[in-house]
Amino acid sequence: MMWKIRTTKTGSGNIAVQVVENSSHTVNIIKHIGSAKNEEELEDLKKLGSEYIEKHNLDSGFIPLFNDKKSSLISIDNLSVKESHHTFAYEFLSHIYNINGFDNINDSILRDLAIMRILEPVSKEESIRLLKEYFNVKYSHGDLHRGLKRILEKKDKIENVAVEYAKKTLNFDFSLVFYDVTNLYFESFKSDDFRQPGFNKDGKSMQPQVAIGLVVNQDGYPIAIDMFEGKKYEGHTFLLVILGLKEKYNIKTLTVVADAGMLSYKNMEELNNEGISFIVGARLFQVDRDLLKEIVNKLNMKEGKYIESDTKYGALICDYSRKRASKDKSDREKQIKKANYHIENPTKHKRPRFVLKLDKENFELNTELIEFDKLKEGIKGYYTNLNNISPQLIISRYHDLWHVEKAFRITKGDLQARPIFHRKEDMIKTHILIVFVALCISKLLELKTGLSIKVIKKNIFPIVDVVLIDKLTKREFIKRQEFPDSDVFSKIKELYT
C-alpha cells in the first residue's frame, strides 16, 4: 500500500495535512501532520509529511533525534534553539549527593547550594540566580532565606549522614581520626563576639575571622566540623571537638592524630583520663635541653633510626631526616638574614625570630636560640600514649595528617569557603555547613574516581541540554550533547549509571 499526502479543510478554516493510505476504496489516516493557516505553513507541513513517508518507505533521509512517543519526526528547517542548560552537571552531583545519603535530610536548598558551591562558588543570592540560569531550578528570595535558617538546625543530621557513609563504605569505626584547625577570614575590619582578629595562616591577622575545626577519617573523608570565635587558640578547640565526638557517638576506642598546635599538658592529661589515644607533633623547643642533647647524640644524624623517651606528655619518639635538616638550615639562614637587617634598621614591626631586644633602641642576634635551632636540625618529635605500637607506625600515622590538610585546601581553594561575607553568627555557621556538605561530595568523588573535583567539574559542566522548539507546532524537544569519549569521562559515567 502506498502512502501519500492529503490536504483537507478543517472546521476552523485551516488546511489539515495528513499522511493517508488508500485501502479498498477506504482512506486510512496514518498520521496527522498539522494544520496550516497560510501557504508558507502549508508547504512546511507537506515537506514534513514527505519526510515521514520517505522514512517509512526508504528508512533514510530523516533522522529521529528525539525520544518522543508522540512523534520523533520533525523538520530541521522548523527548529530553533530556545535555551540551553547544564542539566547533566546538576543531575550528576545530585546523584552523588544521594549516594552520600544527604537526600535523607530532605532539604533541596542544602543540596542545591552545595552543588553551586562545587560548580561555581558565589554568594547565596548569586547562587539562586545561577541555579535558574544553569539548570532552570527556581527559588524565590523568600525560599532562600527560609531555607538558610533551617540548615543550621540540621547540623547533627548532616554529620550523622557523613559518619554513616564512612562506616558503610570506607570501613570507618572511629578507631583513628585526624584533627586540624584553620581560619576563615572576612572582607571586613569590623569584629564582634564571634568574628575576631587572631592568628591567621593566610596572613590576614588584622581582619576578623572564625576558627574551623575539622575531623576526617584515614581517607580524608570529613566526619565532623565545628566553628569557634576567631581568637580562640587552636589547642583549646581540640578537647571540645574530640570529647564532643566521643560523647555523641559513644565511642569506646578512639585514637586522634593532630599537629603540634594541639599540644599542651592539660590536653594530653585530659585525653589520658578519658581513655583516648593520641599521636601529636612535639614542639622540640619545649623539650628539656639535656634530654634533647641525649636524643641528638643517639640519633647521630642517621635516618631510619628511632629514639623513644618517657616524658610527662607520654612517649616522645624522635627521628632524623636529611631532607628536613636541609630545610631547617635554609629556613634558619633566611631568619638570620632578616634578623641582621632588623638590627641594622629597627622598626616597630614584629621582630624576626632570632632578634634579642636589649632596650628600646638596641637589638642583637639571639645566639643561644640560634644554637638551639642548630641542635634540633633535621629532628622531628611525636608524642603518643599508645603502647606496643612500632615507632614507624606511629610516625606513619602522623604523616597521614596530610589528608586533613588537603581537605582544607579543597575547602579554601576549589570550594572557596573564604572570604566570608555573612555577618550574623548563624549565617556564618550555615555557610560552613554548606561547605562541609560540598566537601563530603568532593571527597566521595575523589575516592570513587581517583579524580580531583577540579577535573570532574571541568568535564561535567560543558555537557549541555539544548531546548529546541518547532516553530510550526510549538512543541519543545531536548537534545543532550554527546558525552566525550575519554578515560576521565568513562569514570564519571561509570559512577553515574
C-alpha positions as CSV (number, residue, x, y, z in Angstrom):
1,M,0.0,0.0,0.0
2,M,1.3,3.4,-0.9
3,W,1.2,6.3,1.5
4,K,0.5,9.8,0.2
5,I,-0.1,13.3,1.5
6,R,-3.7,14.6,1.6
7,T,-4.9,18.1,2.5
8,T,-8.4,18.9,3.8
9,K,-10.1,21.9,5.3
10,T,-10.8,21.9,9.0
11,G,-13.8,23.3,10.8
12,S,-11.8,26.4,11.7
13,G,-11.0,27.1,8.1
14,N,-7.4,26.0,8.3
15,I,-5.9,23.3,6.0
16,A,-5.0,20.0,7.6
17,V,-2.1,18.0,6.2
18,Q,-2.3,14.2,6.7
19,V,-0.4,11.1,5.6
20,V,-3.0,8.6,4.3
21,E,-3.3,5.2,2.8
22,N,-5.9,4.1,0.3
23,S,-7.2,0.6,1.0
24,S,-10.3,-1.0,-0.7
25,H,-11.8,2.4,-1.5
26,T,-11.2,3.5,2.1
27,V,-8.9,6.2,3.2
28,N,-6.9,5.4,6.4
29,I,-5.3,8.3,8.1
30,I,-1.7,7.2,9.1
31,K,-0.6,10.4,10.7
32,H,-2.0,13.9,11.2
33,I,1.0,16.2,10.4
34,G,-0.6,19.5,11.4
35,S,-2.9,22.4,10.4
36,A,-1.7,25.3,8.3
37,K,-3.0,28.9,8.4
38,N,-1.3,30.1,5.3
39,E,0.6,28.9,2.2
40,E,4.0,29.1,3.9
41,E,2.9,26.8,6.7
42,L,1.2,24.5,4.3
43,E,4.4,24.0,2.3
44,D,6.3,23.3,5.5
45,L,3.7,20.7,6.6
46,K,3.7,19.0,3.2
47,K,7.5,18.8,3.4
48,L,7.3,17.2,6.8
49,G,4.7,14.7,5.5
50,S,7.0,13.8,2.6
51,E,9.9,13.2,5.1
52,Y,7.6,11.0,7.1
53,I,6.7,8.9,4.1
54,E,10.4,8.7,2.9
55,K,11.4,7.5,6.4
56,H,8.7,4.7,6.1
57,N,9.5,3.7,2.6
58,L,13.3,4.0,2.4
59,D,14.3,4.0,6.1
60,S,16.5,7.0,5.3
61,G,16.6,10.7,4.8
62,F,15.1,11.7,8.2
63,I,17.0,11.2,11.5
64,P,14.9,10.6,14.6
65,L,16.7,12.9,17.1
66,F,14.3,12.9,19.9
67,N,12.8,10.2,22.1
68,D,9.3,11.4,21.9
69,K,6.5,8.8,21.8
70,K,4.1,11.3,20.2
71,S,6.3,11.9,17.2
72,S,10.1,11.6,16.7
73,L,9.9,13.3,13.3
74,I,10.3,17.0,12.8
75,S,11.5,19.3,10.1
76,I,15.0,20.6,10.8
77,D,14.2,23.8,9.0
78,N,11.4,24.5,11.5
79,L,13.7,24.1,14.6
80,S,15.1,27.0,16.6
81,V,17.1,27.0,19.8
82,K,15.1,28.3,22.7
83,E,17.6,27.9,25.5
84,S,20.3,25.6,27.0
85,H,21.1,24.3,30.5
86,H,23.9,22.5,32.2
87,T,21.5,19.9,33.4
88,F,23.9,16.9,33.4
89,A,26.2,18.6,35.9
90,Y,23.2,19.2,38.2
91,E,21.9,15.6,37.7
92,F,25.3,14.1,38.3
93,L,26.1,16.0,41.5
94,S,22.5,15.4,42.8
95,H,23.1,11.7,42.2
96,I,26.4,11.8,44.2
97,Y,24.6,13.8,46.9
98,N,22.1,11.0,47.2
99,I,24.8,8.3,47.2
100,N,26.4,10.1,50.1
101,G,23.0,9.8,51.9
102,F,22.2,13.5,52.2
103,D,18.9,13.0,50.4
104,N,17.7,11.6,53.7
105,I,17.9,15.1,55.2
106,N,15.1,16.1,52.7
107,D,16.4,19.7,52.1
108,S,16.6,20.9,48.5
109,I,18.1,24.3,49.4
110,L,21.0,22.5,51.1
111,R,21.5,20.2,48.1
112,D,21.4,23.0,45.5
113,L,23.6,25.4,47.4
114,A,26.2,22.6,48.0
115,I,26.1,21.8,44.2
116,M,26.6,25.5,43.4
117,R,29.5,25.7,45.9
118,I,31.2,22.9,43.9
119,L,30.4,24.2,40.4
120,E,30.7,28.0,40.9
121,P,31.3,29.3,44.4
122,V,29.5,32.6,44.7
123,S,27.2,34.4,47.2
124,K,23.9,32.7,48.2
125,E,21.9,35.3,46.3
126,E,24.0,34.8,43.2
127,S,23.7,31.1,43.6
128,I,19.9,31.4,43.3
129,R,20.3,33.3,40.1
130,L,22.7,30.8,38.6
131,L,20.6,27.8,39.6
132,K,17.9,29.2,37.4
133,E,20.3,30.2,34.6
134,Y,22.3,27.0,34.5
135,F,19.7,24.3,35.5
136,N,16.3,26.0,35.3
137,V,15.9,25.4,39.1
138,K,14.0,28.2,40.6
139,Y,13.9,29.6,44.1
140,S,12.5,32.9,45.4
141,H,14.5,35.1,47.8
142,G,12.0,34.1,50.4
143,D,12.7,30.4,49.7
144,L,16.4,31.1,50.1
145,H,16.2,32.9,53.4
146,R,13.8,30.4,55.0
147,G,15.9,27.5,53.7
148,L,19.1,29.0,55.2
149,K,17.5,29.3,58.6
150,R,16.6,25.6,58.5
151,I,20.1,24.3,57.6
152,L,21.8,25.1,60.9
153,E,19.2,23.2,62.8
154,K,20.3,20.1,60.8
155,K,24.0,20.1,61.8
156,D,23.8,16.8,63.7
157,K,21.8,15.1,60.9
158,I,24.4,16.3,58.3
159,E,27.3,15.0,60.4
160,N,25.4,11.7,61.1
161,V,24.9,11.2,57.3
162,A,28.7,11.7,56.8
163,V,29.6,9.2,59.5
164,E,27.1,6.6,58.3
165,Y,28.5,6.8,54.8
166,A,32.1,6.4,56.1
167,K,31.0,3.4,58.2
168,K,29.2,1.6,55.4
169,T,31.6,2.5,52.5
170,L,35.0,3.3,54.0
171,N,35.2,0.8,56.9
172,F,35.3,3.7,59.4
173,D,34.9,2.9,63.1
174,F,36.3,5.9,64.9
175,S,39.4,3.9,65.9
176,L,41.5,6.5,64.0
177,V,40.6,10.1,63.2
178,F,42.6,13.2,62.2
179,Y,42.0,16.7,63.5
180,D,43.2,20.1,62.5
181,V,42.2,23.8,62.7
182,T,42.2,26.5,60.1
183,N,40.9,30.1,60.0
184,L,38.5,31.7,57.6
185,Y,38.6,35.5,57.3
186,F,36.0,38.2,56.4
187,E,36.2,41.0,53.9
188,S,35.7,43.5,56.7
189,F,37.7,45.1,59.5
190,K,34.7,45.2,61.9
191,S,34.8,42.5,64.5
192,D,32.2,41.2,67.0
193,D,31.9,38.4,69.6
194,F,32.2,35.7,67.0
195,R,34.3,37.3,64.3
196,Q,37.5,38.3,65.9
197,P,41.1,39.1,64.8
198,G,43.6,36.4,65.7
199,F,46.5,34.4,64.4
200,N,45.7,33.7,60.7
201,K,47.6,31.3,58.5
202,D,46.7,33.3,55.4
203,G,48.3,36.5,56.7
204,K,45.0,38.2,57.5
205,S,45.5,38.6,61.2
206,M,44.2,42.2,61.2
207,Q,40.8,41.1,59.7
208,P,38.1,39.4,61.7
209,Q,37.9,35.6,61.3
210,V,36.5,32.4,62.7
211,A,38.3,29.2,63.6
212,I,37.2,25.9,61.9
213,G,38.0,22.5,63.5
214,L,37.7,19.6,61.1
215,V,37.8,15.9,61.7
216,V,38.4,13.4,58.9
217,N,38.9,9.7,58.6
218,Q,42.1,8.0,57.3
219,D,40.9,8.5,53.7
220,G,40.5,12.3,54.3
221,Y,36.6,12.0,54.2
222,P,35.0,14.6,56.5
223,I,33.4,13.3,59.7
224,A,32.7,16.4,61.8
225,I,33.1,20.1,61.7
226,D,33.0,22.8,64.4
227,M,33.2,26.6,64.4
228,F,34.8,28.8,67.1
229,E,35.4,32.5,67.7
230,G,38.3,33.9,65.7
231,K,40.7,34.5,68.6
232,K,40.3,31.0,70.2
233,Y,43.7,29.2,70.4
234,E,43.6,26.1,68.2
235,G,44.7,23.9,71.1
236,H,41.7,24.9,73.1
237,T,39.4,23.7,70.3
238,F,41.0,20.2,70.5
239,L,39.3,18.9,73.6
240,L,36.0,20.4,72.8
241,V,35.8,18.7,69.4
242,I,37.3,15.3,70.4
243,L,35.4,14.9,73.7
244,G,32.2,16.0,72.0
245,L,32.8,13.4,69.3
246,K,33.4,10.7,71.9
247,E,30.2,11.5,73.8
248,K,28.0,12.0,70.7
249,Y,28.8,8.6,69.2
250,N,29.5,6.7,72.4
251,I,33.0,5.8,71.1
252,K,34.8,3.1,73.1
253,T,38.1,3.1,71.2
254,L,39.4,6.3,69.7
255,T,42.8,7.5,68.5
256,V,43.2,11.1,67.4
257,V,46.1,12.4,65.3
258,A,46.9,16.1,65.4
259,D,49.7,18.5,64.8
260,A,51.9,20.2,67.4
261,G,49.5,23.1,67.7
262,M,47.1,20.9,69.8
263,L,49.9,20.0,72.3
264,S,49.5,21.0,75.9
265,Y,49.9,19.1,79.2
266,K,46.3,19.8,80.0
267,N,45.1,18.3,76.7
268,M,47.3,15.2,77.0
269,E,46.3,14.7,80.6
270,E,42.6,15.0,79.8
271,L,42.8,12.6,76.8
272,N,44.5,10.1,79.1
273,N,41.8,10.5,81.7
274,E,39.1,9.9,79.0
275,G,40.8,6.8,77.7
276,I,41.5,8.5,74.3
277,S,44.7,7.6,72.5
278,F,46.7,10.3,70.7
279,I,49.5,10.9,68.3
280,V,50.5,14.6,68.2
281,G,53.5,16.5,66.9
282,A,56.1,17.6,69.5
283,R,57.4,21.1,69.9
284,L,61.1,20.4,70.5
285,F,61.8,23.8,71.9
286,Q,59.7,22.8,74.9
287,V,61.7,19.6,75.4
288,D,64.3,19.6,78.3
289,R,67.6,20.7,76.8
290,D,69.6,17.8,78.3
291,L,67.1,15.3,77.0
292,L,67.2,16.8,73.6
293,K,71.0,16.7,73.5
294,E,70.8,13.0,74.5
295,I,68.3,12.3,71.6
296,V,70.6,14.2,69.2
297,N,73.6,12.1,70.2
298,K,71.7,8.8,69.9
299,L,70.3,9.6,66.5
300,N,73.7,10.8,65.3
301,M,72.1,12.2,62.1
302,K,71.1,8.7,60.9
303,E,67.9,8.1,59.0
304,G,65.7,5.1,59.8
305,K,66.6,5.3,63.5
306,Y,64.1,6.0,66.3
307,I,64.6,7.2,69.8
308,E,61.9,6.7,72.4
309,S,61.9,8.7,75.7
310,D,59.4,8.9,78.6
311,T,58.0,12.4,79.3
312,K,55.2,13.9,81.2
313,Y,53.2,14.1,78.0
314,G,53.7,10.4,77.2
315,A,56.3,8.7,75.0
316,L,58.4,11.0,72.9
317,I,59.5,9.4,69.6
318,C,62.1,11.2,67.5
319,D,63.7,10.5,64.1
320,Y,66.1,12.3,61.8
321,S,65.8,13.3,58.2
322,R,68.5,14.8,55.9
323,K,65.8,16.4,53.8
324,R,64.3,18.0,56.9
325,A,67.7,19.1,58.1
326,S,68.4,20.9,54.8
327,K,65.1,22.7,55.0
328,D,65.7,23.6,58.7
329,K,69.1,25.0,57.8
330,S,67.7,27.0,54.9
331,D,64.9,28.4,57.0
332,R,67.3,29.4,59.8
333,E,69.7,31.2,57.4
334,K,66.7,33.2,56.0
335,Q,65.7,34.1,59.5
336,I,69.2,35.2,60.5
337,K,69.3,37.4,57.4
338,K,66.0,39.0,58.4
339,A,67.3,39.4,62.0
340,N,70.5,41.2,60.9
341,Y,68.5,43.6,58.7
342,H,66.2,44.4,61.6
343,I,69.1,45.0,63.9
344,E,70.6,47.5,61.4
345,N,67.2,49.0,60.6
346,P,65.0,48.8,63.7
347,T,61.2,49.2,63.1
348,K,58.1,48.9,65.1
349,H,57.1,45.9,63.1
350,K,57.2,42.4,64.6
351,R,60.7,41.3,65.4
352,P,62.2,38.4,63.4
353,R,62.7,35.2,65.3
354,F,66.4,35.5,66.1
355,V,66.4,39.1,67.3
356,L,67.0,39.7,71.0
357,K,65.9,43.1,72.4
358,L,68.4,44.8,74.7
359,D,66.5,48.0,75.3
360,K,64.1,50.3,73.4
361,E,66.6,51.1,70.7
362,N,69.2,48.3,70.7
363,F,69.0,44.7,69.5
364,E,71.3,41.8,68.9
365,L,71.3,38.3,67.5
366,N,69.9,35.7,69.9
367,T,72.9,33.4,69.6
368,E,71.5,31.0,72.2
369,L,68.3,30.4,70.2
370,I,70.3,30.0,67.0
371,E,72.5,27.3,68.6
372,F,69.4,25.5,69.9
373,D,67.9,25.7,66.4
374,K,71.1,24.1,65.1
375,L,70.9,21.4,67.8
376,K,67.5,20.1,66.7
377,E,68.2,20.5,62.9
378,G,66.6,17.6,61.0
379,I,64.8,16.1,64.0
380,K,61.1,15.7,64.4
381,G,59.3,14.6,67.5
382,Y,55.9,12.9,68.1
383,Y,54.1,12.3,71.4
384,T,51.8,9.3,71.9
385,N,50.2,7.3,74.7
386,L,49.8,4.2,72.5
387,N,51.6,1.2,73.8
388,N,53.1,-1.8,71.9
389,I,53.0,0.1,68.6
390,S,56.1,0.4,66.5
391,P,57.7,3.9,66.1
392,Q,57.5,3.5,62.3
393,L,53.7,3.1,62.5
394,I,53.3,6.0,64.9
395,I,55.2,8.3,62.6
396,S,53.4,6.9,59.5
397,R,50.0,7.7,61.1
398,Y,51.2,11.2,61.9
399,H,52.2,11.8,58.4
400,D,48.7,10.9,57.3
401,L,47.7,14.3,58.6
402,W,48.1,15.5,55.0
403,H,44.6,14.2,54.4
404,V,43.0,16.9,56.6
405,E,45.4,19.5,55.3
406,K,44.3,18.5,51.7
407,A,40.6,18.8,52.9
408,F,41.3,22.3,54.0
409,R,43.0,23.1,50.6
410,I,39.9,21.9,48.8
411,T,37.7,23.9,51.2
412,K,39.6,27.1,50.7
413,G,40.6,26.6,47.0
414,D,38.0,24.6,45.0
415,L,35.1,25.4,47.2
416,Q,36.2,29.0,48.1
417,A,34.9,29.0,51.6
418,R,36.8,32.2,52.2
419,P,36.5,35.1,52.4
420,I,33.1,35.0,54.2
421,F,30.6,37.9,53.5
422,H,28.0,36.9,56.1
423,R,27.8,39.0,59.3
424,K,25.5,37.1,61.6
425,E,26.8,34.1,63.5
426,D,24.0,31.7,62.5
427,M,24.5,32.5,58.8
428,I,28.3,32.1,59.1
429,K,27.8,28.6,60.6
430,T,25.2,27.8,57.9
431,H,27.7,28.8,55.3
432,I,30.3,26.4,56.8
433,L,27.8,23.6,56.9
434,I,27.1,24.0,53.2
435,V,30.8,23.9,52.5
436,F,31.1,20.8,54.7
437,V,28.4,19.0,52.5
438,A,30.2,20.1,49.4
439,L,33.5,18.8,50.8
440,C,31.9,15.4,51.5
441,I,30.6,15.2,47.9
442,S,34.0,16.3,46.5
443,K,35.9,13.8,48.6
444,L,33.5,11.0,47.7
445,L,34.1,11.7,44.1
446,E,37.8,11.7,44.5
447,L,37.8,8.4,46.4
448,K,35.5,6.8,43.8
449,T,37.1,8.0,40.6
450,G,40.7,9.0,41.6
451,L,39.9,12.4,40.0
452,S,40.1,15.8,41.7
453,I,36.9,17.8,42.0
454,K,38.5,20.4,39.7
455,V,38.9,17.8,36.9
456,I,35.4,16.4,37.4
457,K,33.9,19.9,37.3
458,K,35.8,20.7,34.1
459,N,34.4,17.6,32.4
460,I,30.7,17.6,33.6
461,F,29.9,21.3,33.3
462,P,30.3,21.7,29.5
463,I,27.7,19.0,28.8
464,V,24.6,21.0,27.9
465,D,21.0,20.2,27.2
466,V,19.7,22.3,24.3
467,V,16.0,23.1,24.3
468,L,14.7,23.2,20.7
469,I,11.3,24.5,19.6
470,D,9.4,23.5,16.5
471,K,8.2,26.9,15.2
472,L,5.3,25.3,13.4
473,T,3.8,23.1,16.1
474,K,5.3,25.0,19.1
475,R,6.4,21.7,20.6
476,E,9.7,21.6,22.5
477,F,12.4,19.0,22.4
478,I,15.6,18.5,24.5
479,K,18.8,17.2,22.9
480,R,21.7,16.4,25.2
481,Q,25.2,16.9,24.0
482,E,27.2,13.7,23.3
483,F,29.4,12.6,26.1
484,P,33.1,12.8,25.2
485,D,35.0,9.6,24.6
486,S,37.7,9.8,27.2
487,D,39.2,7.9,30.1
488,V,38.2,10.6,32.5
489,F,34.6,10.7,31.4
490,S,34.3,6.9,31.4
491,K,35.0,7.0,35.1
492,I,32.3,9.7,35.5
493,K,29.7,7.7,33.5
494,E,30.5,4.6,35.5
495,L,29.7,6.3,38.7
496,Y,26.6,7.9,37.3
497,T,25.0,4.8,35.8
